[in-house]
Every structure is written in C-alpha cells, then in structure tokens.
Amino acid sequence: MRTLVAGRYRLRSLLGRGGMGSVWLAEDELLGRLVALKHVERGGQARALAEARAAASVEHPGVVRVLDLVRDGGEPWIVLEALTGRTLADVLATDGPLPVAEVRRIGLRLLDALEAVHRAGVVHRDLKPGNVQLTHDGRVVLIDFGIAYCPAYDEGPPDDGFAGSPAYVSPEQLHGARPEPASDLFTLGATLYAAVEGRSPFDRGDLFATMLAVTEADPAPFRLAGPLRPVIEGLLTACPDRRFSVAQAREALVTPTVTSVKRPMSPAPPASMIKA
Ligand SMILES: Nc1ncnc2c1ncn2[C@@H]1O[C@H](COP(=O)(O)OP(=O)(O)OP(=O)(O)O)[C@@H](O)[C@H]1O
C-alpha cells in the first residue's frame, strides 16, 4: 500500500471501510495538518467527482467539509476534514440505544444539516446511522455523499435504479422516484428510530422482506422512544406529501406533544426494481 498520496498526503491509519472504498487518516505534509482521505475504489473518477461536488456545495457544520479532490496513479481520492469520534452505527453497536434527550439533540442537528443540504439543491439519499458521525466536541456530521443527487451537476434523475440502504430508504426511493428532499426526512425518521430503539424500524433480516416492510408495514413496535414517537412516526409517513417537513419535525422535537400520525400504506415496489 502506498503511503504518500498525490505527493502530499501521508497515510497514517485506516478510519473505516465501506461499499465504495476506504477512508484514511492522513497528514497533509504541505500544510501540516490532519485530513481524512477517501479512496473511491468503485465507480472511478466520475463517481468521486459527483460525491465531492455534492458535499462541497453545502457549507454547514453538520456536513463534512470537502477540502480537495486529487488523483494518484489515475485513482481519485477525496480530501475531507478529519472528524473525530464514531459513527452513530458504531455507537449503537457498542453502547446500545441512546437516551431520548441525546436522540432529540441528534435529530435537531440533523434537521439543521438537511435544511442546508436541501437549500443547496442536493438530496443526500443515504442518511443512516453509518453516515452520521458524532464527534468528540459534540458535532453531529452528515458524511458520505456517495449517492447524493445534485441537479446542478447531474443531468437527470440518477439512472442507478434503487440506491441506498434497504433498511433505511424511503418507499418512493424503492419505487425509483425522482429524488426529493422528503426522502431524506423519511431516512431521518428511520435513523432516529434506530438511535432510540437500537434497531432499524424495517429490517426484517433479508432484503426482500425488508423492502416489503418499508413499503407496506408499520415500523417495528416502539418500546423506548417515549415522547419521540410522534415525530418519528411523522417522518416515517409513507406518502411524501403527508410526511413531516423539516419545520414540523423541528417543532415536534422541541415540543414533543404533537398528535401521533397514522402511517398510510403505499404499494409494494415492482419486482424489476429489486436488485440482489
Ligand atoms: N471525514 C471523515 N473523518 C473521519 N472518519 C471518516 C470520515 N469520513 C468517513 N469516515 C469513516 O469511514 C467510514 C466509511 O466512510 P463512508 O461512509 O464515506 O464510505 P463508503 O464506502 O461510502 O461507506 P458505505 O458503503 O457504508 O456507505 C465511515 O463509516 C467513518 O467511520
């Protein structure tokens, strides 16, 4: 494994590995500071450029900062601010479900981040516990814009069929609908459910059953959410037009007495949309 990338970034240690590639802690030897380097191993230069542009178009403390996009031996590396801490997924795996007050704080910070993302015209499309970094200084940061939709650069809706994480996507994503901000609010609901209940609301063990649950079933029973249940249900409303907006979710999080919203049904996805 090379240790110096683009003649400047000295790789120090592996921070994480996902479906698209690996993320390294590195030292920027020119400026003498630490950065995170994401080696985009799948999808090549075009995918890396799309990911870097989508994240770079948002300037907000709740969104990972993109510093550069470099090539080394023809391979793309995204240079990101180095975040401390762990992902929400890691925290849940080791510590179990979080207290209501902490989930409320995370929810409010993620709403701020999503508002900035949507104001920039971007749809993240992959909000889930594994893409939320909780830093040591209390930041809640949205990472991984690998499948984000950014109309300023994308010519049309993504042609990748279903993309996202089945246990967290919205029903309309499963149907291949044009990406809309409302989808990120559904995935926020699924993420907050997981944070307070300790598991995905729709994961049924296998891919097909999980996708059916997203489109047809109610979330798994609430046991620990307490006052957060109404806002999570409002966000998990199947019909995007009736789903909670950022403003409604924020209001329900700060005054958790909103009446519970019944989650309407939506049709199952066509079999052609389902990838193994
Ligand atoms: N800027 C950063 N600072 C510190 N750690 C990071 C940073 N970005 C990502 N990571 C770590 O690297 C891991 C993988 O990052 P990321 O989710 O961007 O990769 P991916 O290949 O797109 O993953 P996935 O397939 O899970 O979506 C994250 O879970 C996180 O632990």
The ligand as an SDF file (V2000), in Angstrom:
LIG
                    3D

 31 33  0  0  0  0  0  0  0  0999 V2000
  -14.1980   12.8000    7.2400 N   0  0  0  0  0  0  0  0  0  0  0  0
  -14.0710   11.7170    7.9790 C   0  0  0  0  0  0  0  0  0  0  0  0
  -13.3730   11.7290    9.1410 N   0  0  0  0  0  0  0  0  0  0  0  0
  -13.2390   10.6080    9.8950 C   0  0  0  0  0  0  0  0  0  0  0  0
  -13.7630    9.4130    9.5790 N   0  0  0  0  0  0  0  0  0  0  0  0
  -14.4910    9.3170    8.4440 C   0  0  0  0  0  0  0  0  0  0  0  0
  -14.6800   10.4530    7.5940 C   0  0  0  0  0  0  0  0  0  0  0  0
  -15.4410   10.0620    6.5300 N   0  0  0  0  0  0  0  0  0  0  0  0
  -15.6920    8.7580    6.7180 C   0  0  0  0  0  0  0  0  0  0  0  0
  -15.1240    8.2940    7.8550 N   0  0  0  0  0  0  0  0  0  0  0  0
  -15.1600    6.8990    8.3640 C   0  0  0  0  0  0  0  0  0  0  0  0
  -15.0310    5.9990    7.2610 O   0  0  0  0  0  0  0  0  0  0  0  0
  -16.1720    5.1310    7.1490 C   0  0  0  0  0  0  0  0  0  0  0  0
  -16.5430    4.9250    5.6820 C   0  0  0  0  0  0  0  0  0  0  0  0
  -16.8540    6.1980    5.1070 O   0  0  0  0  0  0  0  0  0  0  0  0
  -18.0080    6.3870    4.0210 P   0  0  0  0  0  0  0  0  0  0  0  0
  -19.3330    6.0520    4.6390 O   0  0  0  0  0  0  0  0  0  0  0  0
  -17.8570    7.7440    3.4370 O   0  0  0  0  0  0  0  0  0  0  0  0
  -17.5690    5.2740    2.9640 O   0  0  0  0  0  0  0  0  0  0  0  0
  -18.4580    4.4000    1.9650 P   0  0  0  0  0  0  0  0  0  0  0  0
  -17.5110    3.4630    1.2750 O   0  0  0  0  0  0  0  0  0  0  0  0
  -19.2360    5.3010    1.0690 O   0  0  0  0  0  0  0  0  0  0  0  0
  -19.3920    3.6360    3.0020 O   0  0  0  0  0  0  0  0  0  0  0  0
  -20.8250    2.9020    2.8820 P   0  0  0  0  0  0  0  0  0  0  0  0
  -20.6910    1.8170    1.8880 O   0  0  0  0  0  0  0  0  0  0  0  0
  -21.0390    2.3770    4.2860 O   0  0  0  0  0  0  0  0  0  0  0  0
  -21.8410    3.9410    2.5430 O   0  0  0  0  0  0  0  0  0  0  0  0
  -17.2710    5.8390    7.9410 C   0  0  0  0  0  0  0  0  0  0  0  0
  -18.1720    4.9130    8.4480 O   0  0  0  0  0  0  0  0  0  0  0  0
  -16.4810    6.5600    9.0410 C   0  0  0  0  0  0  0  0  0  0  0  0
  -16.2260    5.6530   10.0920 O   0  0  0  0  0  0  0  0  0  0  0  0
  1  2  1  0
  2  3  1  0
  2  7  2  0
  3  4  2  0
  4  5  1  0
  5  6  2  0
  6  7  1  0
  6 10  1  0
  7  8  1  0
  8  9  2  0
  9 10  1  0
 10 11  1  0
 11 12  1  0
 11 30  1  0
 12 13  1  0
 13 14  1  0
 13 28  1  0
 14 15  1  0
 15 16  1  0
 16 17  2  0
 16 18  1  0
 16 19  1  0
 19 20  1  0
 20 21  2  0
 20 22  1  0
 20 23  1  0
 23 24  1  0
 24 25  2  0
 24 26  1  0
 24 27  1  0
 28 29  1  0
 28 30  1  0
 30 31  1  0
M  END
$$$$
